[in-house]
Amino acid sequence: MSGPRPVVLSGPSGAGKSTLMKRLMKDHEGVFGFSVSHTTRNPRPGEEDGKDYHFTTREVMQEGIDKGEFIENAEFSGNFYGTSKAAIEDVRAKNLICILDVDIQGVRRIKETDLNPIYISIQPPSMEILEKRLRDRQTETEESLQKRLEAARLDMELSKEPGVFDVVIINDDLERAYEELKEILNDEIQKVQTKS
């Protein structure tokens, strides 16, 4: 795989990954490309197939996993999620910095590949703040919220392990977190901008 180094963004649901990612892509148009993940869950209101996710069936996705077409995959709340090699190649072929939004399991799987991305963890300031953010979304049942919180606790623990991430950003202030993210990616952004 050639092109600029991809970026793996990880962190619990509600930590602010999507907000930071969307802003980065808006402020640096033509620099970043999002690797669109596959999922077997149903689309949420406003989500588009091929843009937010590639929505697919369990059978089709399992077949792709068995054929080795995914760089990482995981099961969460009874649904499969995964990043296909093709989705990454699509972005890199356009000489863009490929952003992968993956969970901690995905990070571990990608570490076993030759992708060589920059690993960034976005973490909430505390479990209490994270729970409030998730409750404010009003998109979860109590059961699925508890599952997300449990996954978040694990994620926050693992993000502290040395060598897992190149950098951990605590998102207690969106502006500061965004500046920190931009600074980390500055070298790769420069490479793309000088080529275009």
N, C-alpha and C positions, 0 to 999 in steps of 0.2 A: 504494500500500500504506500502510495506516495502522497505528496501534498503536505499542508501544514499539520502540526500535531493536533489530534482530536482532544476534546475536553470532556472528561467524565464529571458530571455534576451529580452529587448524591446528597442525601439528607432526608430526614423524615417528612412525611406529608404535612404541610402547614408551616414548614420552616422558611418558605419564601423562594424556593428554587424557581418556580414558574414565573413569578413576578420579576425576579432578577434576570432570568433568561430572556423573557420577552423584551425587557428594556434594552438589554445588550444587543439584541438583534435589530431593534428599532433604531438605536443610536448608531449602529455600525452596519447599515444596510449593505448587502453585497460582501460581507466579511464572514458571517456565520451562517451555517446551515444546520438545521435541526434534523437529527436522525429520527425518523418517525418510527416509533415502536409498534409492535403488534400486540394485540390483546384479544382475549375471548370475552371480555366483559361488554355489556351493552353501552352504546354511546350515551353520555350525559347530555342534557339540553344544550344546544349550541355547538357541540363537537361535530367535526366533519371527518369522514373517512378519508384517509390519505393525508390529512393535514394534522389532526390531533393524534390520531392513531390509525393503524391499519386494523380495522375491526374484522375479525375472522372467527372461524369455528375452531373448536377444540381439536377436531380430527385433522383439519388442514394444518394447524399449528404444530400438532404432535408429529405429523409427517415431516414438516420442515426441520423440527428439532432432531428427529431421528436421522435425517439426511445430513446433519451438521451445517445447516444453513444459518444458524443463529450463533452470534458471538456470546450472548448470554440470554438466559431465560429464568423465570421464577414463577412460582404459583403463589398467589395472595388472595385470600378470601374466596377461594374456589375458582379463581380465574387465572389463566396464563398471561404472562407479560413477557416480552422479549425483544431483543434488538437483532435484526437480521444483518448479515454481512453486506447484502445488497443495499440496504438502507444507508449504511456508512459509505459504501463505494459511490453511491449516487451523489452524496454531498462532496466527497473528496474529488470526484471527477470534475466538479465545477471550481476546483481550487478554493474551497471554502473551509473554514475551521468547523469541523463536525462536532456538534454538541450532543452528548449522550446523557440522558436523564435516567439514571439507574439506581436501584436500591443497593444495600450493602452486599447482598448475595451477588448481584451483578458485578460489583466492583471486584470482588474476589475472583469471579470467572474471567473477567477481562484481564486481570493480572496474569492469568495463565496463557494469554495470547501474545502475539507480537505487535499489538496495536500501539503501544508506547504513548498513551495519552497523558495529559496533565490531570491529576486526580484532585478534585476540589470537593470538600464537604461543606454544605450549608447547614448550620445548626441553629435551633431556636435558643434564646437566652435561658429558658427553663421549661420544664415539663408543664408547669402551670400556664405559662404564656401560650405554649403550643396547644394545650387543651382548649384554651379560650378561642384561639384562632380557628381550630377545627370545629368547635361548637358554633361559632359565628357564621361559618359557611352554610350551615344547615343542609348539608348534602348527605349526611350519614345517619344510619339507624344507630341506636345506642350500642348495639352489638358490634357493628362494623367500626364505630368510633373507638370502642375499647380495644379492638384488634389493632387499629392504627396506632393507638397510644402505646400498646405493648411493643409493637414493631419499632416505634420511635425510641422507647427506652433502650432497646437493644442497639439500635442504630447509634444513639448518643454514646453508649458505652464503647462500641467498636470503633467509633471515629477517633477515640482517644488513643487507640493502639498505635505505637510508633511504626512508621513506614507504610501504613495503609493509605494515607492521603498525603499529597504534597503540601496541602494547606487546608486549614479548617477556618471557615469564616462564621463568626457568631452573628446572626442577624437580629441584633437588638435595635438597630437603627438602619433603616433601608438605604438611606443616602450613603452612610459610611460603608455599609456592606457592599453596595454597588461600586463605590470608588475602589475598595479593596479588590473586588473581583476584576475590575478593568485593569488595575495595576499588574496583577498576576498574569493577565493575558496579553499585556501590551506588546511583548516581543513577537508573539504569533500574529497579532493584529497588524503590526508593522510589515511583517513578511507578506501577508496577503495584499495589503494596500500598495506595496511597492511593485507587486506583480501585475496589478490590474491597471 
